[in-house]
């Protein structure tokens, strides 16, 4: 019965998994370092979509604000932090652009970027740890299932909302990930409601490697 409910609620689940997420107390929450850019950075390639720019929701407004006016969209930009994410304009949907010095960091930032569109992550406290695994047939499908697993964790009880993702194991040969997220259950009394992310898509998905690391582009259905 549990698997039937799970498969019914997941719109883009393409393979069954016996992995059960684990929720436990996060006794030593790691703090994000100052050199990590978690959104709020928009450049010429990633201008705010009109519908989002007009949205009065505080979670979305915060994602469009920046203390630094430099465009941080390309690896050639000397002002871009080593890792981070931003939101790019796309018709009807939203594209999350993330980057890092390696695949692990770029994947982590992509997931945090997705949740940053759902709520204001500054209101989320790293009280609990949620563990899960994901696998794919290649890097693109691994990225898809990685994000899809986290979206599912948010969509059902305990509606877990992380403000940080830590990939513990990244198997780039067999395309498997073991990871943890640090956060807490979503609470409308505490967390502002941003834009609902309905599903992850393969549309225009890109994983680009360059001499400074990786850039990832993922379009999510909103």
Buried (B, 14 or more C-beta within 10 A) or exposed (E): EEEEEBEEEBEBBEEEBEEEBEBEEBEEBEEBEEEBBBBBBBBEEBBBBEEBEEBEBBBBBBBBEBEEEEBBBBBEBEEBBBBBBBBBBBEEBBBBBBBBEBBBBBBBBBBBBBBBBBBBBEBBBBEBBBBBBBBBEEBBBBBBBBBBBBBBBBBEEBEBBBBBBBBEEBEEEEBBBBBBBBBBBBEEEBBBEBBEBBBBBEEEBEBEEEEBBBBBBBBBBB
